[in-house]
Amino acid sequence: MQDYEKRFYTLQQIADSMDRPRSTLNEWRKLFSPFIPTVGEGRQRRYKREALNIFETIARLKESNETNDQIRDYLGQMVDDITVTVDDDDTPPPLLRQMYDSYTHLLEQNERLESRLDQFQAESKNGKSFFYKRLTNSPRS
């Protein structure tokens, strides 16, 4: 790559710099997309400078006859961020949306439980707790 100060590259530019066919890099992009930082979609997709290092790592591992699963494991250890493609309307993928909704629901439940616990603790200090009254007023066997 002639211009190292450039921020984003096309897949063709990366393929040229690696002296590899674009079709090979496109296949790798599909196989290992969570590990390859990109911007944009379709014909407007551009690759961050870090993507060049990742493609070079993939090439090196392929030359060593590593399997795709082994390459994914290696990339998972090497890459700091795993990318997730989000549609133009900023709607997260269904799994991430479900995880976010579940997490939000758990936070809300936790807040309600903490509030109830605070209420029970305050009532028990004053002897006004429903459970305290029930225990002290129940006949002993």
Order of alpha helices (4+ residues) and beta strands (2+ residues): beta-alpha-alpha-beta-beta-alpha-alpha-alpha-alpha
